[in-house]
Amino acid sequence: MGRMFAVAMLAVVWLFSVCAKEDKQANTHQDVDSNKSYRPPQTGIGKEYLDSRLQSEELSGRKNELPLSLNYDYSSIWLTDTHNDYPQYGVIGVNYQRIEIYIGRVTKSKDRGDTYLVTGKSKVNDNICDFSGELKLIKLFYNDCYDDSDPDERPKHAKPSKCAVLFAEYVFYEDAAQNHTGVFNGIMECSVRADKTKMLLDKSMYFADGYSNRTFVGTWTDYKTKKSKRCIWGDYRLPFTPGFDCGDGEMIVCKEYVKYGWQSYHDGSEWELNEKTKKVEYKNKWWLKK
């Protein structure tokens, strides 16, 4: 009962925080940045994922070096257009319904060095929603890595770069004036590489089986019903999705879930050849629609 009451109260806080924003600028960076007192606690699947990673052989007992690394600018890491010309994909709910996420703007908070302000769009079936919110950096663990080239083509005497595993808490509020909206909340993990003044996305393991990056693990909670659904998205393979991925070296959606928005992914029909550039492109650039 105590846990159910806590979840209900948390949903009420979410609802009031959204309803209080009455004009069209309700979800701007300025509004989110001014709400410094509110941050949902990390419970459930987000905390479970973070705990499992921190207890892993890779990270167990390691020192958190984030406090000495807040001078870097991390904002380019999450921008969709910087790394892909297609949105991130993921799952929502028990049937692994497909969700797509596009992040179009990220800026570093002026007075909180660990916080980044985010705006983007989400898509489930034909329902597209605007969202805004923030990412708060919480942990960073350094390691050595190489550039993003194919390991088979890498020079034998190449020197490693300074890379790291980064964790952050996120809360993204969808526009309550739109249809079927709610709030995303959870833990983000990604691999990063240190430049002179910026942290860049580390894709050195891109060619490896099981590659995943910029992974968001958490929940989506409906403003009206206050019910939460598991929601996970990222680059390529998705953690904490048992029974969903039947692939070995690549992600293959198990046949029982293809009907939940994954048919075009399954058969490849969401891609087309651009005759001018001779490149294969994502057909439906839904994030550009107003």
DOBA-476852 format. One record per residue (C-alpha): residue number from 1; residue in one letter; chain; x negated, y, z negated. Coordinates in steps of 0.25 Angstrom, whole numbers, plus 2048, in hexadecimal, padded with zeros to 3 digits. Example, Ala and Ser with C-alpha at 12.3 -4.5 7.8 and 13.67 -1.06 7.14 Angstrom:
<pts>
vexdo: 1	numar: A	pafi: A	X: 7CF	Y: 7EE	Z: 7E1
vexdo: 2	numar: S	pafi: A	X: 7C9	Y: 7FC	Z: 7E3
</pts>
This chain:
<pts>
vexdo: 1	numar: M	pafi: A	X: 800	Y: 800	Z: 800
vexdo: 2	numar: G	pafi: A	X: 7F5	Y: 80A	Z: 7FD
vexdo: 3	numar: R	pafi: A	X: 7EE	Y: 808	Z: 80A
vexdo: 4	numar: M	pafi: A	X: 7FC	Y: 809	Z: 811
vexdo: 5	numar: F	pafi: A	X: 7FE	Y: 816	Z: 80A
vexdo: 6	numar: A	pafi: A	X: 7F0	Y: 81C	Z: 80D
vexdo: 7	numar: V	pafi: A	X: 7F3	Y: 819	Z: 81C
vexdo: 8	numar: A	pafi: A	X: 800	Y: 820	Z: 81C
vexdo: 9	numar: M	pafi: A	X: 7FB	Y: 82C	Z: 815
vexdo: 10	numar: L	pafi: A	X: 7EF	Y: 82D	Z: 81F
vexdo: 11	numar: A	pafi: A	X: 7F9	Y: 82C	Z: 82A
vexdo: 12	numar: V	pafi: A	X: 801	Y: 838	Z: 824
vexdo: 13	numar: V	pafi: A	X: 7F4	Y: 840	Z: 823
vexdo: 14	numar: W	pafi: A	X: 7F2	Y: 83D	Z: 832
vexdo: 15	numar: L	pafi: A	X: 800	Y: 841	Z: 835
vexdo: 16	numar: F	pafi: A	X: 800	Y: 84E	Z: 82E
vexdo: 17	numar: S	pafi: A	X: 7F2	Y: 852	Z: 833
vexdo: 18	numar: V	pafi: A	X: 7F8	Y: 851	Z: 841
vexdo: 19	numar: C	pafi: A	X: 805	Y: 857	Z: 83F
vexdo: 20	numar: A	pafi: A	X: 7FF	Y: 863	Z: 838
vexdo: 21	numar: K	pafi: A	X: 7F8	Y: 867	Z: 846
vexdo: 22	numar: E	pafi: A	X: 804	Y: 86E	Z: 84D
vexdo: 23	numar: D	pafi: A	X: 7FE	Y: 875	Z: 859
vexdo: 24	numar: K	pafi: A	X: 7F8	Y: 86F	Z: 865
vexdo: 25	numar: Q	pafi: A	X: 7EA	Y: 871	Z: 85F
vexdo: 26	numar: A	pafi: A	X: 7ED	Y: 867	Z: 854
vexdo: 27	numar: N	pafi: A	X: 7E3	Y: 85D	Z: 859
vexdo: 28	numar: T	pafi: A	X: 7D7	Y: 867	Z: 85C
vexdo: 29	numar: H	pafi: A	X: 7C9	Y: 866	Z: 857
vexdo: 30	numar: Q	pafi: A	X: 7CC	Y: 872	Z: 84E
vexdo: 31	numar: D	pafi: A	X: 7D7	Y: 86B	Z: 847
vexdo: 32	numar: V	pafi: A	X: 7D0	Y: 85E	Z: 844
vexdo: 33	numar: D	pafi: A	X: 7C4	Y: 866	Z: 840
vexdo: 34	numar: S	pafi: A	X: 7CB	Y: 86E	Z: 836
vexdo: 35	numar: N	pafi: A	X: 7D2	Y: 861	Z: 82F
vexdo: 36	numar: K	pafi: A	X: 7C5	Y: 85E	Z: 827
vexdo: 37	numar: S	pafi: A	X: 7CC	Y: 858	Z: 81B
vexdo: 38	numar: Y	pafi: A	X: 7D3	Y: 84C	Z: 822
vexdo: 39	numar: R	pafi: A	X: 7CC	Y: 83F	Z: 826
vexdo: 40	numar: P	pafi: A	X: 7D3	Y: 832	Z: 826
vexdo: 41	numar: P	pafi: A	X: 7CC	Y: 828	Z: 81D
vexdo: 42	numar: Q	pafi: A	X: 7C6	Y: 81C	Z: 825
vexdo: 43	numar: T	pafi: A	X: 7CE	Y: 810	Z: 822
vexdo: 44	numar: G	pafi: A	X: 7D2	Y: 803	Z: 829
vexdo: 45	numar: I	pafi: A	X: 7CC	Y: 7FF	Z: 836
vexdo: 46	numar: G	pafi: A	X: 7C3	Y: 80C	Z: 838
vexdo: 47	numar: K	pafi: A	X: 7BD	Y: 809	Z: 82A
vexdo: 48	numar: E	pafi: A	X: 7BC	Y: 7FA	Z: 82D
vexdo: 49	numar: Y	pafi: A	X: 7B4	Y: 7FC	Z: 83A
vexdo: 50	numar: L	pafi: A	X: 7AB	Y: 806	Z: 833
vexdo: 51	numar: D	pafi: A	X: 7A8	Y: 7FD	Z: 827
vexdo: 52	numar: S	pafi: A	X: 7A6	Y: 7F1	Z: 831
vexdo: 53	numar: R	pafi: A	X: 79B	Y: 7F9	Z: 839
vexdo: 54	numar: L	pafi: A	X: 794	Y: 7FE	Z: 82C
vexdo: 55	numar: Q	pafi: A	X: 793	Y: 7F0	Z: 827
vexdo: 56	numar: S	pafi: A	X: 78E	Y: 7EB	Z: 834
vexdo: 57	numar: E	pafi: A	X: 780	Y: 7E6	Z: 836
vexdo: 58	numar: E	pafi: A	X: 77D	Y: 7F1	Z: 83F
vexdo: 59	numar: L	pafi: A	X: 780	Y: 7FC	Z: 835
vexdo: 60	numar: S	pafi: A	X: 781	Y: 7F6	Z: 827
vexdo: 61	numar: G	pafi: A	X: 778	Y: 7FD	Z: 81D
vexdo: 62	numar: R	pafi: A	X: 774	Y: 808	Z: 827
vexdo: 63	numar: K	pafi: A	X: 773	Y: 817	Z: 823
vexdo: 64	numar: N	pafi: A	X: 77D	Y: 821	Z: 828
vexdo: 65	numar: E	pafi: A	X: 775	Y: 82B	Z: 82F
vexdo: 66	numar: L	pafi: A	X: 780	Y: 834	Z: 833
vexdo: 67	numar: P	pafi: A	X: 77E	Y: 840	Z: 829
vexdo: 68	numar: L	pafi: A	X: 770	Y: 842	Z: 830
vexdo: 69	numar: S	pafi: A	X: 776	Y: 842	Z: 83E
vexdo: 70	numar: L	pafi: A	X: 782	Y: 84C	Z: 83D
vexdo: 71	numar: N	pafi: A	X: 77A	Y: 856	Z: 845
vexdo: 72	numar: Y	pafi: A	X: 77C	Y: 84E	Z: 852
vexdo: 73	numar: D	pafi: A	X: 788	Y: 851	Z: 85B
vexdo: 74	numar: Y	pafi: A	X: 790	Y: 845	Z: 85D
vexdo: 75	numar: S	pafi: A	X: 79C	Y: 84B	Z: 865
vexdo: 76	numar: S	pafi: A	X: 798	Y: 845	Z: 872
vexdo: 77	numar: I	pafi: A	X: 799	Y: 836	Z: 86D
vexdo: 78	numar: W	pafi: A	X: 7A8	Y: 835	Z: 86D
vexdo: 79	numar: L	pafi: A	X: 7AC	Y: 83D	Z: 87A
vexdo: 80	numar: T	pafi: A	X: 7B2	Y: 834	Z: 884
vexdo: 81	numar: D	pafi: A	X: 7AD	Y: 83B	Z: 891
vexdo: 82	numar: T	pafi: A	X: 79F	Y: 83B	Z: 88C
vexdo: 83	numar: H	pafi: A	X: 79D	Y: 82C	Z: 88D
vexdo: 84	numar: N	pafi: A	X: 7A9	Y: 827	Z: 895
vexdo: 85	numar: D	pafi: A	X: 7B3	Y: 82B	Z: 8A0
vexdo: 86	numar: Y	pafi: A	X: 7BD	Y: 823	Z: 899
vexdo: 87	numar: P	pafi: A	X: 7C4	Y: 823	Z: 88C
vexdo: 88	numar: Q	pafi: A	X: 7C0	Y: 81A	Z: 880
vexdo: 89	numar: Y	pafi: A	X: 7CA	Y: 80E	Z: 87E
vexdo: 90	numar: G	pafi: A	X: 7CF	Y: 807	Z: 872
vexdo: 91	numar: V	pafi: A	X: 7DA	Y: 800	Z: 86B
vexdo: 92	numar: I	pafi: A	X: 7E6	Y: 804	Z: 862
vexdo: 93	numar: G	pafi: A	X: 7EF	Y: 7FB	Z: 85A
vexdo: 94	numar: V	pafi: A	X: 7F0	Y: 7EC	Z: 858
vexdo: 95	numar: N	pafi: A	X: 7F2	Y: 7E9	Z: 867
vexdo: 96	numar: Y	pafi: A	X: 7E5	Y: 7F0	Z: 86B
vexdo: 97	numar: Q	pafi: A	X: 7ED	Y: 7FB	Z: 873
vexdo: 98	numar: R	pafi: A	X: 7E3	Y: 802	Z: 87C
vexdo: 99	numar: I	pafi: A	X: 7E0	Y: 811	Z: 878
vexdo: 100	numar: E	pafi: A	X: 7D7	Y: 81A	Z: 87F
vexdo: 101	numar: I	pafi: A	X: 7CF	Y: 826	Z: 879
vexdo: 102	numar: Y	pafi: A	X: 7C9	Y: 832	Z: 87F
vexdo: 103	numar: I	pafi: A	X: 7C1	Y: 83C	Z: 877
vexdo: 104	numar: G	pafi: A	X: 7BF	Y: 849	Z: 87E
vexdo: 105	numar: R	pafi: A	X: 7B9	Y: 852	Z: 874
vexdo: 106	numar: V	pafi: A	X: 7B0	Y: 851	Z: 868
vexdo: 107	numar: T	pafi: A	X: 7AA	Y: 85C	Z: 860
vexdo: 108	numar: K	pafi: A	X: 7A2	Y: 85D	Z: 853
vexdo: 109	numar: S	pafi: A	X: 7A9	Y: 863	Z: 848
vexdo: 110	numar: K	pafi: A	X: 7A2	Y: 871	Z: 844
vexdo: 111	numar: D	pafi: A	X: 7A2	Y: 86F	Z: 835
vexdo: 112	numar: R	pafi: A	X: 7A1	Y: 860	Z: 834
vexdo: 113	numar: G	pafi: A	X: 795	Y: 85A	Z: 83A
vexdo: 114	numar: D	pafi: A	X: 79B	Y: 84B	Z: 839
vexdo: 115	numar: T	pafi: A	X: 7A8	Y: 84E	Z: 840
vexdo: 116	numar: Y	pafi: A	X: 7AC	Y: 84F	Z: 84F
vexdo: 117	numar: L	pafi: A	X: 7B9	Y: 854	Z: 854
vexdo: 118	numar: V	pafi: A	X: 7C0	Y: 84C	Z: 85F
vexdo: 119	numar: T	pafi: A	X: 7CB	Y: 84D	Z: 869
vexdo: 120	numar: G	pafi: A	X: 7CF	Y: 843	Z: 873
vexdo: 121	numar: K	pafi: A	X: 7DB	Y: 83B	Z: 878
vexdo: 122	numar: S	pafi: A	X: 7E1	Y: 82D	Z: 876
vexdo: 123	numar: K	pafi: A	X: 7E9	Y: 824	Z: 87F
vexdo: 124	numar: V	pafi: A	X: 7F1	Y: 818	Z: 87D
vexdo: 125	numar: N	pafi: A	X: 7F9	Y: 813	Z: 889
vexdo: 126	numar: D	pafi: A	X: 7FE	Y: 820	Z: 88F
vexdo: 127	numar: N	pafi: A	X: 7FE	Y: 828	Z: 882
vexdo: 128	numar: I	pafi: A	X: 7F3	Y: 832	Z: 881
vexdo: 129	numar: C	pafi: A	X: 7F1	Y: 83B	Z: 875
vexdo: 130	numar: D	pafi: A	X: 7E7	Y: 846	Z: 871
vexdo: 131	numar: F	pafi: A	X: 7DF	Y: 844	Z: 864
vexdo: 132	numar: S	pafi: A	X: 7D5	Y: 84C	Z: 85C
vexdo: 133	numar: G	pafi: A	X: 7CE	Y: 849	Z: 84F
vexdo: 134	numar: E	pafi: A	X: 7C0	Y: 847	Z: 84A
vexdo: 135	numar: L	pafi: A	X: 7B4	Y: 83D	Z: 848
vexdo: 136	numar: K	pafi: A	X: 7AC	Y: 83E	Z: 83C
vexdo: 137	numar: L	pafi: A	X: 79E	Y: 837	Z: 83C
vexdo: 138	numar: I	pafi: A	X: 79C	Y: 82E	Z: 830
vexdo: 139	numar: K	pafi: A	X: 790	Y: 825	Z: 833
vexdo: 140	numar: L	pafi: A	X: 784	Y: 824	Z: 83C
vexdo: 141	numar: F	pafi: A	X: 77A	Y: 819	Z: 83D
vexdo: 142	numar: Y	pafi: A	X: 76D	Y: 81A	Z: 846
vexdo: 143	numar: N	pafi: A	X: 767	Y: 810	Z: 84E
vexdo: 144	numar: D	pafi: A	X: 75E	Y: 80F	Z: 85B
vexdo: 145	numar: C	pafi: A	X: 764	Y: 80E	Z: 869
vexdo: 146	numar: Y	pafi: A	X: 761	Y: 811	Z: 877
vexdo: 147	numar: D	pafi: A	X: 767	Y: 819	Z: 882
vexdo: 148	numar: D	pafi: A	X: 774	Y: 815	Z: 88A
vexdo: 149	numar: S	pafi: A	X: 76D	Y: 80D	Z: 895
vexdo: 150	numar: D	pafi: A	X: 76E	Y: 7FF	Z: 898
vexdo: 151	numar: P	pafi: A	X: 765	Y: 7F7	Z: 88F
vexdo: 152	numar: D	pafi: A	X: 760	Y: 7EF	Z: 89A
vexdo: 153	numar: E	pafi: A	X: 75B	Y: 7FC	Z: 8A1
vexdo: 154	numar: R	pafi: A	X: 755	Y: 802	Z: 895
vexdo: 155	numar: P	pafi: A	X: 746	Y: 805	Z: 895
vexdo: 156	numar: K	pafi: A	X: 73E	Y: 7FB	Z: 88D
vexdo: 157	numar: H	pafi: A	X: 738	Y: 806	Z: 885
vexdo: 158	numar: A	pafi: A	X: 744	Y: 80F	Z: 883
vexdo: 159	numar: K	pafi: A	X: 745	Y: 816	Z: 875
vexdo: 160	numar: P	pafi: A	X: 751	Y: 814	Z: 86D
vexdo: 161	numar: S	pafi: A	X: 75A	Y: 820	Z: 86A
vexdo: 162	numar: K	pafi: A	X: 760	Y: 824	Z: 85C
vexdo: 163	numar: C	pafi: A	X: 76E	Y: 81E	Z: 85C
vexdo: 164	numar: A	pafi: A	X: 778	Y: 81C	Z: 851
vexdo: 165	numar: V	pafi: A	X: 786	Y: 816	Z: 84E
vexdo: 166	numar: L	pafi: A	X: 790	Y: 821	Z: 84A
vexdo: 167	numar: F	pafi: A	X: 79D	Y: 820	Z: 842
vexdo: 168	numar: A	pafi: A	X: 7A7	Y: 82A	Z: 840
vexdo: 169	numar: E	pafi: A	X: 7B5	Y: 82B	Z: 83B
vexdo: 170	numar: Y	pafi: A	X: 7C0	Y: 831	Z: 845
vexdo: 171	numar: V	pafi: A	X: 7CE	Y: 836	Z: 844
vexdo: 172	numar: F	pafi: A	X: 7D5	Y: 83A	Z: 851
vexdo: 173	numar: Y	pafi: A	X: 7E3	Y: 841	Z: 850
vexdo: 174	numar: E	pafi: A	X: 7EC	Y: 83F	Z: 85C
vexdo: 175	numar: D	pafi: A	X: 7F5	Y: 84B	Z: 860
vexdo: 176	numar: A	pafi: A	X: 802	Y: 849	Z: 858
vexdo: 177	numar: A	pafi: A	X: 80A	Y: 850	Z: 863
vexdo: 178	numar: Q	pafi: A	X: 807	Y: 845	Z: 86D
vexdo: 179	numar: N	pafi: A	X: 80D	Y: 837	Z: 86D
vexdo: 180	numar: H	pafi: A	X: 809	Y: 82B	Z: 865
vexdo: 181	numar: T	pafi: A	X: 7FE	Y: 832	Z: 85D
vexdo: 182	numar: G	pafi: A	X: 7F6	Y: 82F	Z: 851
vexdo: 183	numar: V	pafi: A	X: 7E8	Y: 830	Z: 84B
vexdo: 184	numar: F	pafi: A	X: 7DC	Y: 828	Z: 84D
vexdo: 185	numar: N	pafi: A	X: 7D3	Y: 825	Z: 841
vexdo: 186	numar: G	pafi: A	X: 7C7	Y: 81C	Z: 83F
vexdo: 187	numar: I	pafi: A	X: 7B8	Y: 81A	Z: 841
vexdo: 188	numar: M	pafi: A	X: 7AF	Y: 81D	Z: 84D
vexdo: 189	numar: E	pafi: A	X: 7A2	Y: 816	Z: 851
vexdo: 190	numar: C	pafi: A	X: 799	Y: 819	Z: 85C
vexdo: 191	numar: S	pafi: A	X: 78A	Y: 817	Z: 860
vexdo: 192	numar: V	pafi: A	X: 783	Y: 824	Z: 862
vexdo: 193	numar: R	pafi: A	X: 775	Y: 829	Z: 866
vexdo: 194	numar: A	pafi: A	X: 76E	Y: 835	Z: 861
vexdo: 195	numar: D	pafi: A	X: 76A	Y: 840	Z: 86A
vexdo: 196	numar: K	pafi: A	X: 763	Y: 84D	Z: 866
vexdo: 197	numar: T	pafi: A	X: 76F	Y: 854	Z: 861
vexdo: 198	numar: K	pafi: A	X: 77A	Y: 84B	Z: 865
vexdo: 199	numar: M	pafi: A	X: 77F	Y: 83C	Z: 862
vexdo: 200	numar: L	pafi: A	X: 782	Y: 835	Z: 86F
vexdo: 201	numar: L	pafi: A	X: 78A	Y: 829	Z: 871
vexdo: 202	numar: D	pafi: A	X: 781	Y: 81C	Z: 872
vexdo: 203	numar: K	pafi: A	X: 784	Y: 813	Z: 87D
vexdo: 204	numar: S	pafi: A	X: 778	Y: 80B	Z: 87D
vexdo: 205	numar: M	pafi: A	X: 780	Y: 7FE	Z: 87A
vexdo: 206	numar: Y	pafi: A	X: 78A	Y: 801	Z: 885
vexdo: 207	numar: F	pafi: A	X: 786	Y: 7F5	Z: 88D
vexdo: 208	numar: A	pafi: A	X: 787	Y: 7EB	Z: 882
vexdo: 209	numar: D	pafi: A	X: 792	Y: 7E1	Z: 880
vexdo: 210	numar: G	pafi: A	X: 79C	Y: 7E6	Z: 875
vexdo: 211	numar: Y	pafi: A	X: 798	Y: 7F5	Z: 877
vexdo: 212	numar: S	pafi: A	X: 7A1	Y: 7FF	Z: 86F
vexdo: 213	numar: N	pafi: A	X: 79F	Y: 80D	Z: 86B
vexdo: 214	numar: R	pafi: A	X: 7A6	Y: 81A	Z: 867
vexdo: 215	numar: T	pafi: A	X: 7B0	Y: 810	Z: 85F
vexdo: 216	numar: F	pafi: A	X: 7BC	Y: 815	Z: 858
vexdo: 217	numar: V	pafi: A	X: 7C2	Y: 80C	Z: 84E
vexdo: 218	numar: G	pafi: A	X: 7CE	Y: 810	Z: 846
vexdo: 219	numar: T	pafi: A	X: 7DD	Y: 812	Z: 846
vexdo: 220	numar: W	pafi: A	X: 7E7	Y: 81B	Z: 84D
vexdo: 221	numar: T	pafi: A	X: 7F3	Y: 81F	Z: 844
vexdo: 222	numar: D	pafi: A	X: 800	Y: 824	Z: 84A
vexdo: 223	numar: Y	pafi: A	X: 805	Y: 831	Z: 845
vexdo: 224	numar: K	pafi: A	X: 813	Y: 82E	Z: 844
vexdo: 225	numar: T	pafi: A	X: 814	Y: 81F	Z: 840
vexdo: 226	numar: K	pafi: A	X: 807	Y: 820	Z: 837
vexdo: 227	numar: K	pafi: A	X: 803	Y: 812	Z: 83C
vexdo: 228	numar: S	pafi: A	X: 7F4	Y: 80F	Z: 83F
vexdo: 229	numar: K	pafi: A	X: 7EF	Y: 807	Z: 84A
vexdo: 230	numar: R	pafi: A	X: 7E1	Y: 802	Z: 84C
vexdo: 231	numar: C	pafi: A	X: 7DA	Y: 80A	Z: 857
vexdo: 232	numar: I	pafi: A	X: 7CC	Y: 807	Z: 85D
vexdo: 233	numar: W	pafi: A	X: 7C5	Y: 80D	Z: 869
vexdo: 234	numar: G	pafi: A	X: 7B7	Y: 810	Z: 86E
vexdo: 235	numar: D	pafi: A	X: 7AE	Y: 80D	Z: 87A
vexdo: 236	numar: Y	pafi: A	X: 7AF	Y: 7FE	Z: 87F
vexdo: 237	numar: R	pafi: A	X: 7B0	Y: 7F3	Z: 874
vexdo: 238	numar: L	pafi: A	X: 7B9	Y: 7F6	Z: 868
vexdo: 239	numar: P	pafi: A	X: 7B7	Y: 7F1	Z: 85A
vexdo: 240	numar: F	pafi: A	X: 7C1	Y: 7EC	Z: 850
vexdo: 241	numar: T	pafi: A	X: 7CA	Y: 7E7	Z: 85C
vexdo: 242	numar: P	pafi: A	X: 7CB	Y: 7D8	Z: 859
vexdo: 243	numar: G	pafi: A	X: 7D1	Y: 7D0	Z: 865
vexdo: 244	numar: F	pafi: A	X: 7D1	Y: 7DC	Z: 86E
vexdo: 245	numar: D	pafi: A	X: 7C4	Y: 7DA	Z: 876
vexdo: 246	numar: C	pafi: A	X: 7C2	Y: 7CD	Z: 87D
vexdo: 247	numar: G	pafi: A	X: 7B6	Y: 7D1	Z: 884
vexdo: 248	numar: D	pafi: A	X: 7A8	Y: 7CC	Z: 882
vexdo: 249	numar: G	pafi: A	X: 79E	Y: 7D6	Z: 889
vexdo: 250	numar: E	pafi: A	X: 7A9	Y: 7E0	Z: 88C
vexdo: 251	numar: M	pafi: A	X: 7B6	Y: 7E4	Z: 886
vexdo: 252	numar: I	pafi: A	X: 7C2	Y: 7DC	Z: 88C
vexdo: 253	numar: V	pafi: A	X: 7D0	Y: 7DF	Z: 885
vexdo: 254	numar: C	pafi: A	X: 7D6	Y: 7D2	Z: 881
vexdo: 255	numar: K	pafi: A	X: 7E2	Y: 7CE	Z: 88A
vexdo: 256	numar: E	pafi: A	X: 7EC	Y: 7D0	Z: 87F
vexdo: 257	numar: Y	pafi: A	X: 7E9	Y: 7DE	Z: 87E
vexdo: 258	numar: V	pafi: A	X: 7E7	Y: 7E2	Z: 88C
vexdo: 259	numar: K	pafi: A	X: 7F6	Y: 7E6	Z: 88D
vexdo: 260	numar: Y	pafi: A	X: 7F4	Y: 7F1	Z: 882
vexdo: 261	numar: G	pafi: A	X: 7EE	Y: 7FC	Z: 88C
vexdo: 262	numar: W	pafi: A	X: 7E2	Y: 7F4	Z: 890
vexdo: 263	numar: Q	pafi: A	X: 7E6	Y: 7EE	Z: 89E
vexdo: 264	numar: S	pafi: A	X: 7DF	Y: 7F9	Z: 8A6
vexdo: 265	numar: Y	pafi: A	X: 7D2	Y: 7F6	Z: 89E
vexdo: 266	numar: H	pafi: A	X: 7D4	Y: 7E8	Z: 8A0
vexdo: 267	numar: D	pafi: A	X: 7D5	Y: 7E8	Z: 8AF
vexdo: 268	numar: G	pafi: A	X: 7CC	Y: 7F4	Z: 8B1
vexdo: 269	numar: S	pafi: A	X: 7D7	Y: 7FC	Z: 8B8
vexdo: 270	numar: E	pafi: A	X: 7D5	Y: 809	Z: 8AF
vexdo: 271	numar: W	pafi: A	X: 7C8	Y: 80B	Z: 8B8
vexdo: 272	numar: E	pafi: A	X: 7C6	Y: 810	Z: 8C6
vexdo: 273	numar: L	pafi: A	X: 7BB	Y: 814	Z: 8CF
vexdo: 274	numar: N	pafi: A	X: 7B9	Y: 822	Z: 8D2
vexdo: 275	numar: E	pafi: A	X: 7B6	Y: 823	Z: 8E1
vexdo: 276	numar: K	pafi: A	X: 7AE	Y: 830	Z: 8DF
vexdo: 277	numar: T	pafi: A	X: 7A5	Y: 82C	Z: 8D4
vexdo: 278	numar: K	pafi: A	X: 7A5	Y: 81D	Z: 8D7
vexdo: 279	numar: K	pafi: A	X: 7A7	Y: 81B	Z: 8C8
vexdo: 280	numar: V	pafi: A	X: 7B2	Y: 813	Z: 8C1
vexdo: 281	numar: E	pafi: A	X: 7BA	Y: 81C	Z: 8B8
vexdo: 282	numar: Y	pafi: A	X: 7C6	Y: 81B	Z: 8AE
vexdo: 283	numar: K	pafi: A	X: 7D3	Y: 81E	Z: 8B6
vexdo: 284	numar: N	pafi: A	X: 7DC	Y: 824	Z: 8AB
vexdo: 285	numar: K	pafi: A	X: 7D5	Y: 831	Z: 8A6
vexdo: 286	numar: W	pafi: A	X: 7E1	Y: 833	Z: 89C
vexdo: 287	numar: W	pafi: A	X: 7D9	Y: 83C	Z: 893
vexdo: 288	numar: L	pafi: A	X: 7D9	Y: 847	Z: 89D
vexdo: 289	numar: K	pafi: A	X: 7E8	Y: 847	Z: 89E
vexdo: 290	numar: K	pafi: A	X: 7EF	Y: 852	Z: 896
</pts>
